Amino acid sequence: MKGTDLVDNLKDIKKGSDVLISSSMLRSEGDMFLDSMTLEEAKKISGMNIIVTERDGEELLNAILGKKE
């Protein structure tokens, strides 16, 4: 996924909100989207707290509930 696509889709959401994304949205190193936008750039541009979760349901559920493993 492109970081610009994510940022565009977040424009109508309240700034400062938590947004969960799957790690599969980032390149394998986990720091950048396919369009070379970094995770930090996406956070800054969108004004959101973007939280990366692993691709399994337990990790997602724990992130939603605010639990740390």
Jmol script that loads the backbone (N, CA, C; Angstrom):
load data "model"
ATOM      1  N   MET A   1       0.839  -1.178   0.000  1.00  0.00           N
ATOM      2  CA  MET A   1       0.000   0.000   0.000  1.00  0.00           C
ATOM      3  C   MET A   1       0.884   1.241   0.000  1.00  0.00           C
ATOM      4  N   LYS A   2       0.378   2.277  -0.573  1.00  0.00           N
ATOM      5  CA  LYS A   2       1.075   3.555  -0.572  1.00  0.00           C
ATOM      6  C   LYS A   2       0.705   4.355   0.667  1.00  0.00           C
ATOM      7  N   GLY A   3       1.702   5.036   1.212  1.00  0.00           N
ATOM      8  CA  GLY A   3       1.454   5.903   2.357  1.00  0.00           C
ATOM      9  C   GLY A   3       0.511   7.037   2.001  1.00  0.00           C
ATOM     10  N   THR A   4       0.641   7.536   0.768  1.00  0.00           N
ATOM     11  CA  THR A   4      -0.236   8.632   0.342  1.00  0.00           C
ATOM     12  C   THR A   4      -1.693   8.183   0.311  1.00  0.00           C
ATOM     13  N   ASP A   5      -1.930   6.925  -0.065  1.00  0.00           N
ATOM     14  CA  ASP A   5      -3.299   6.392  -0.054  1.00  0.00           C
ATOM     15  C   ASP A   5      -3.851   6.354   1.366  1.00  0.00           C
ATOM     16  N   LEU A   6      -3.029   5.902   2.301  1.00  0.00           N
ATOM     17  CA  LEU A   6      -3.461   5.849   3.697  1.00  0.00           C
ATOM     18  C   LEU A   6      -3.778   7.244   4.211  1.00  0.00           C
ATOM     19  N   VAL A   7      -2.866   8.182   3.994  1.00  0.00           N
ATOM     20  CA  VAL A   7      -3.065   9.560   4.461  1.00  0.00           C
ATOM     21  C   VAL A   7      -4.327  10.159   3.854  1.00  0.00           C
ATOM     22  N   ASP A   8      -4.552   9.929   2.566  1.00  0.00           N
ATOM     23  CA  ASP A   8      -5.764  10.441   1.910  1.00  0.00           C
ATOM     24  C   ASP A   8      -7.024   9.882   2.547  1.00  0.00           C
ATOM     25  N   ASN A   9      -6.999   8.608   2.920  1.00  0.00           N
ATOM     26  CA  ASN A   9      -8.178   7.976   3.511  1.00  0.00           C
ATOM     27  C   ASN A   9      -8.404   8.368   4.968  1.00  0.00           C
ATOM     28  N   LEU A  10      -7.427   8.982   5.593  1.00  0.00           N
ATOM     29  CA  LEU A  10      -7.555   9.391   6.990  1.00  0.00           C
ATOM     30  C   LEU A  10      -7.948  10.851   7.155  1.00  0.00           C
ATOM     31  N   LYS A  11      -8.072  11.582   6.060  1.00  0.00           N
ATOM     32  CA  LYS A  11      -8.265  13.027   6.143  1.00  0.00           C
ATOM     33  C   LYS A  11      -9.558  13.446   6.846  1.00  0.00           C
ATOM     34  N   ASP A  12     -10.571  12.610   6.880  1.00  0.00           N
ATOM     35  CA  ASP A  12     -11.838  12.976   7.512  1.00  0.00           C
ATOM     36  C   ASP A  12     -11.984  12.431   8.936  1.00  0.00           C
ATOM     37  N   ILE A  13     -10.916  11.839   9.461  1.00  0.00           N
ATOM     38  CA  ILE A  13     -10.946  11.271  10.811  1.00  0.00           C
ATOM     39  C   ILE A  13     -10.322  12.269  11.777  1.00  0.00           C
ATOM     40  N   LYS A  14     -10.843  12.330  12.977  1.00  0.00           N
ATOM     41  CA  LYS A  14     -10.376  13.281  13.995  1.00  0.00           C
ATOM     42  C   LYS A  14      -8.868  13.133  14.216  1.00  0.00           C
ATOM     43  N   LYS A  15      -8.155  14.239  14.131  1.00  0.00           N
ATOM     44  CA  LYS A  15      -6.716  14.261  14.348  1.00  0.00           C
ATOM     45  C   LYS A  15      -6.394  13.748  15.744  1.00  0.00           C
ATOM     46  N   GLY A  16      -5.298  13.040  15.856  1.00  0.00           N
ATOM     47  CA  GLY A  16      -4.875  12.490  17.136  1.00  0.00           C
ATOM     48  C   GLY A  16      -5.455  11.125  17.441  1.00  0.00           C
ATOM     49  N   SER A  17      -6.317  10.632  16.550  1.00  0.00           N
ATOM     50  CA  SER A  17      -6.907   9.315  16.755  1.00  0.00           C
ATOM     51  C   SER A  17      -5.863   8.220  16.568  1.00  0.00           C
ATOM     52  N   ASP A  18      -6.099   7.087  17.211  1.00  0.00           N
ATOM     53  CA  ASP A  18      -5.258   5.920  16.984  1.00  0.00           C
ATOM     54  C   ASP A  18      -5.765   5.194  15.743  1.00  0.00           C
ATOM     55  N   VAL A  19      -4.851   4.810  14.879  1.00  0.00           N
ATOM     56  CA  VAL A  19      -5.188   4.060  13.672  1.00  0.00           C
ATOM     57  C   VAL A  19      -4.316   2.815  13.647  1.00  0.00           C
ATOM     58  N   LEU A  20      -4.946   1.653  13.572  1.00  0.00           N
ATOM     59  CA  LEU A  20      -4.208   0.396  13.512  1.00  0.00           C
ATOM     60  C   LEU A  20      -4.037  -0.013  12.064  1.00  0.00           C
ATOM     61  N   ILE A  21      -2.802  -0.372  11.702  1.00  0.00           N
ATOM     62  CA  ILE A  21      -2.554  -0.907  10.364  1.00  0.00           C
ATOM     63  C   ILE A  21      -1.796  -2.217  10.503  1.00  0.00           C
ATOM     64  N   SER A  22      -1.948  -3.061   9.519  1.00  0.00           N
ATOM     65  CA  SER A  22      -1.238  -4.332   9.496  1.00  0.00           C
ATOM     66  C   SER A  22       0.195  -4.111   9.030  1.00  0.00           C
ATOM     67  N   SER A  23       1.113  -4.880   9.582  1.00  0.00           N
ATOM     68  CA  SER A  23       2.511  -4.788   9.172  1.00  0.00           C
ATOM     69  C   SER A  23       2.689  -5.101   7.690  1.00  0.00           C
ATOM     70  N   SER A  24       1.731  -5.809   7.097  1.00  0.00           N
ATOM     71  CA  SER A  24       1.819  -6.133   5.672  1.00  0.00           C
ATOM     72  C   SER A  24       1.636  -4.898   4.782  1.00  0.00           C
ATOM     73  N   MET A  25       1.217  -3.776   5.361  1.00  0.00           N
ATOM     74  CA  MET A  25       1.073  -2.543   4.597  1.00  0.00           C
ATOM     75  C   MET A  25       2.426  -1.863   4.374  1.00  0.00           C
ATOM     76  N   LEU A  26       3.441  -2.301   5.108  1.00  0.00           N
ATOM     77  CA  LEU A  26       4.772  -1.713   5.017  1.00  0.00           C
ATOM     78  C   LEU A  26       5.717  -2.685   4.322  1.00  0.00           C
ATOM     79  N   ARG A  27       6.822  -2.150   3.808  1.00  0.00           N
ATOM     80  CA  ARG A  27       7.809  -3.041   3.201  1.00  0.00           C
ATOM     81  C   ARG A  27       8.395  -3.941   4.281  1.00  0.00           C
ATOM     82  N   SER A  28       9.144  -4.945   3.898  1.00  0.00           N
ATOM     83  CA  SER A  28       9.602  -5.967   4.843  1.00  0.00           C
ATOM     84  C   SER A  28      10.424  -5.409   6.000  1.00  0.00           C
ATOM     85  N   GLU A  29      11.096  -4.294   5.796  1.00  0.00           N
ATOM     86  CA  GLU A  29      11.872  -3.685   6.874  1.00  0.00           C
ATOM     87  C   GLU A  29      10.977  -3.016   7.906  1.00  0.00           C
ATOM     88  N   GLY A  30       9.702  -2.765   7.580  1.00  0.00           N
ATOM     89  CA  GLY A  30       8.720  -2.248   8.514  1.00  0.00           C
ATOM     90  C   GLY A  30       8.749  -0.756   8.751  1.00  0.00           C
ATOM     91  N   ASP A  31       9.463  -0.016   7.926  1.00  0.00           N
ATOM     92  CA  ASP A  31       9.609   1.419   8.187  1.00  0.00           C
ATOM     93  C   ASP A  31       9.074   2.311   7.080  1.00  0.00           C
ATOM     94  N   MET A  32       8.594   1.716   5.984  1.00  0.00           N
ATOM     95  CA  MET A  32       8.252   2.523   4.813  1.00  0.00           C
ATOM     96  C   MET A  32       7.154   1.847   3.984  1.00  0.00           C
ATOM     97  N   PHE A  33       6.307   2.683   3.392  1.00  0.00           N
ATOM     98  CA  PHE A  33       5.283   2.194   2.469  1.00  0.00           C
ATOM     99  C   PHE A  33       5.887   2.020   1.071  1.00  0.00           C
ATOM    100  N   LEU A  34       5.135   1.458   0.159  1.00  0.00           N
ATOM    101  CA  LEU A  34       5.640   1.189  -1.189  1.00  0.00           C
ATOM    102  C   LEU A  34       6.018   2.439  -1.974  1.00  0.00           C
ATOM    103  N   ASP A  35       5.437   3.583  -1.620  1.00  0.00           N
ATOM    104  CA  ASP A  35       5.755   4.822  -2.328  1.00  0.00           C
ATOM    105  C   ASP A  35       6.890   5.598  -1.662  1.00  0.00           C
ATOM    106  N   SER A  36       7.625   4.941  -0.785  1.00  0.00           N
ATOM    107  CA  SER A  36       8.777   5.501  -0.071  1.00  0.00           C
ATOM    108  C   SER A  36       8.415   6.507   1.010  1.00  0.00           C
ATOM    109  N   MET A  37       7.132   6.640   1.345  1.00  0.00           N
ATOM    110  CA  MET A  37       6.740   7.461   2.486  1.00  0.00           C
ATOM    111  C   MET A  37       7.044   6.657   3.741  1.00  0.00           C
ATOM    112  N   THR A  38       7.720   7.280   4.700  1.00  0.00           N
ATOM    113  CA  THR A  38       8.018   6.573   5.939  1.00  0.00           C
ATOM    114  C   THR A  38       6.797   6.575   6.854  1.00  0.00           C
ATOM    115  N   LEU A  39       6.818   5.684   7.809  1.00  0.00           N
ATOM    116  CA  LEU A  39       5.740   5.619   8.788  1.00  0.00           C
ATOM    117  C   LEU A  39       5.677   6.928   9.567  1.00  0.00           C
ATOM    118  N   GLU A  40       6.823   7.481   9.918  1.00  0.00           N
ATOM    119  CA  GLU A  40       6.860   8.755  10.648  1.00  0.00           C
ATOM    120  C   GLU A  40       6.278   9.898   9.813  1.00  0.00           C
ATOM    121  N   GLU A  41       6.556   9.917   8.518  1.00  0.00           N
ATOM    122  CA  GLU A  41       5.977  10.948   7.646  1.00  0.00           C
ATOM    123  C   GLU A  41       4.460  10.820   7.599  1.00  0.00           C
ATOM    124  N   ALA A  42       3.963   9.597   7.488  1.00  0.00           N
ATOM    125  CA  ALA A  42       2.515   9.366   7.444  1.00  0.00           C
ATOM    126  C   ALA A  42       1.856   9.836   8.736  1.00  0.00           C
ATOM    127  N   LYS A  43       2.515   9.581   9.861  1.00  0.00           N
ATOM    128  CA  LYS A  43       1.982  10.035  11.150  1.00  0.00           C
ATOM    129  C   LYS A  43       1.917  11.559  11.196  1.00  0.00           C
ATOM    130  N   LYS A  44       2.984  12.194  10.771  1.00  0.00           N
ATOM    131  CA  LYS A  44       3.058  13.656  10.820  1.00  0.00           C
ATOM    132  C   LYS A  44       2.034  14.303   9.886  1.00  0.00           C
ATOM    133  N   ILE A  45       1.954  13.824   8.653  1.00  0.00           N
ATOM    134  CA  ILE A  45       1.046  14.406   7.667  1.00  0.00           C
ATOM    135  C   ILE A  45      -0.418  14.188   8.066  1.00  0.00           C
ATOM    136  N   SER A  46      -0.730  12.988   8.535  1.00  0.00           N
ATOM    137  CA  SER A  46      -2.122  12.663   8.870  1.00  0.00           C
ATOM    138  C   SER A  46      -2.548  13.214  10.224  1.00  0.00           C
ATOM    139  N   GLY A  47      -1.580  13.443  11.114  1.00  0.00           N
ATOM    140  CA  GLY A  47      -1.918  13.870  12.469  1.00  0.00           C
ATOM    141  C   GLY A  47      -2.476  12.740  13.319  1.00  0.00           C
ATOM    142  N   MET A  48      -2.224  11.508  12.884  1.00  0.00           N
ATOM    143  CA  MET A  48      -2.753  10.330  13.569  1.00  0.00           C
ATOM    144  C   MET A  48      -1.642   9.571  14.275  1.00  0.00           C
ATOM    145  N   ASN A  49      -2.021   8.820  15.281  1.00  0.00           N
ATOM    146  CA  ASN A  49      -1.115   7.901  15.939  1.00  0.00           C
ATOM    147  C   ASN A  49      -1.274   6.555  15.239  1.00  0.00           C
ATOM    148  N   ILE A  50      -0.421   6.275  14.277  1.00  0.00           N
ATOM    149  CA  ILE A  50      -0.523   5.049  13.485  1.00  0.00           C
ATOM    150  C   ILE A  50       0.239   3.941  14.211  1.00  0.00           C
ATOM    151  N   ILE A  51      -0.485   2.881  14.530  1.00  0.00           N
ATOM    152  CA  ILE A  51       0.067   1.753  15.283  1.00  0.00           C
ATOM    153  C   ILE A  51       0.119   0.546  14.356  1.00  0.00           C
ATOM    154  N   VAL A  52       1.296  -0.034  14.233  1.00  0.00           N
ATOM    155  CA  VAL A  52       1.491  -1.194  13.361  1.00  0.00           C
ATOM    156  C   VAL A  52       1.305  -2.463  14.181  1.00  0.00           C
ATOM    157  N   THR A  53       0.451  -3.362  13.689  1.00  0.00           N
ATOM    158  CA  THR A  53       0.235  -4.649  14.345  1.00  0.00           C
ATOM    159  C   THR A  53       0.682  -5.757  13.404  1.00  0.00           C
ATOM    160  N   GLU A  54       0.940  -6.905  13.982  1.00  0.00           N
ATOM    161  CA  GLU A  54       1.267  -8.065  13.155  1.00  0.00           C
ATOM    162  C   GLU A  54       0.006  -8.537  12.451  1.00  0.00           C
ATOM    163  N   ARG A  55       0.158  -9.516  11.606  1.00  0.00           N
ATOM    164  CA  ARG A  55      -0.962  -9.922  10.760  1.00  0.00           C
ATOM    165  C   ARG A  55      -1.878 -10.955  11.385  1.00  0.00           C
ATOM    166  N   ASP A  56      -1.705 -11.262  12.656  1.00  0.00           N
ATOM    167  CA  ASP A  56      -2.589 -12.264  13.246  1.00  0.00           C
ATOM    168  C   ASP A  56      -3.673 -11.608  14.106  1.00  0.00           C
ATOM    169  N   GLY A  57      -4.740 -12.314  14.303  1.00  0.00           N
ATOM    170  CA  GLY A  57      -5.893 -11.784  15.014  1.00  0.00           C
ATOM    171  C   GLY A  57      -5.626 -11.468  16.472  1.00  0.00           C
ATOM    172  N   GLU A  58      -4.796 -12.269  17.122  1.00  0.00           N
ATOM    173  CA  GLU A  58      -4.499 -12.033  18.535  1.00  0.00           C
ATOM    174  C   GLU A  58      -3.774 -10.703  18.723  1.00  0.00           C
ATOM    175  N   GLU A  59      -2.809 -10.424  17.878  1.00  0.00           N
ATOM    176  CA  GLU A  59      -2.078  -9.156  17.943  1.00  0.00           C
ATOM    177  C   GLU A  59      -3.022  -7.978  17.715  1.00  0.00           C
ATOM    178  N   LEU A  60      -3.907  -8.100  16.736  1.00  0.00           N
ATOM    179  CA  LEU A  60      -4.872  -7.046  16.451  1.00  0.00           C
ATOM    180  C   LEU A  60      -5.798  -6.813  17.637  1.00  0.00           C
ATOM    181  N   LEU A  61      -6.316  -7.888  18.200  1.00  0.00           N
ATOM    182  CA  LEU A  61      -7.216  -7.785  19.353  1.00  0.00           C
ATOM    183  C   LEU A  61      -6.500  -7.133  20.534  1.00  0.00           C
ATOM    184  N   ASN A  62      -5.270  -7.539  20.799  1.00  0.00           N
ATOM    185  CA  ASN A  62      -4.515  -6.934  21.889  1.00  0.00           C
ATOM    186  C   ASN A  62      -4.288  -5.439  21.651  1.00  0.00           C
ATOM    187  N   ALA A  63      -4.033  -5.056  20.415  1.00  0.00           N
ATOM    188  CA  ALA A  63      -3.846  -3.632  20.091  1.00  0.00           C
ATOM    189  C   ALA A  63      -5.139  -2.854  20.305  1.00  0.00           C
ATOM    190  N   ILE A  64      -6.259  -3.429  19.911  1.00  0.00           N
ATOM    191  CA  ILE A  64      -7.556  -2.780  20.098  1.00  0.00           C
ATOM    192  C   ILE A  64      -7.846  -2.587  21.584  1.00  0.00           C
ATOM    193  N   LEU A  65      -7.537  -3.602  22.369  1.00  0.00           N
ATOM    194  CA  LEU A  65      -7.811  -3.575  23.806  1.00  0.00           C
ATOM    195  C   LEU A  65      -6.732  -2.835  24.592  1.00  0.00           C
ATOM    196  N   GLY A  66      -5.658  -2.441  23.908  1.00  0.00           N
ATOM    197  CA  GLY A  66      -4.575  -1.722  24.566  1.00  0.00           C
ATOM    198  C   GLY A  66      -3.691  -2.608  25.425  1.00  0.00           C
ATOM    199  N   LYS A  67      -3.697  -3.891  25.141  1.00  0.00           N
ATOM    200  CA  LYS A  67      -2.879  -4.843  25.898  1.00  0.00           C
ATOM    201  C   LYS A  67      -1.523  -5.004  25.216  1.00  0.00           C
ATOM    202  N   LYS A  68      -0.506  -5.158  26.029  1.00  0.00           N
ATOM    203  CA  LYS A  68       0.829  -5.442  25.515  1.00  0.00           C
ATOM    204  C   LYS A  68       1.184  -6.864  25.926  1.00  0.00           C
ATOM    205  N   GLU A  69       1.862  -7.551  25.026  1.00  0.00           N
ATOM    206  CA  GLU A  69       2.241  -8.946  25.331  1.00  0.00           C
ATOM    207  C   GLU A  69       3.395  -9.013  26.293  1.00  0.00           C
TER     208      GLU A  69
END
end "model"
wireframe off; spacefill off
backbone 0.3
color backbone group
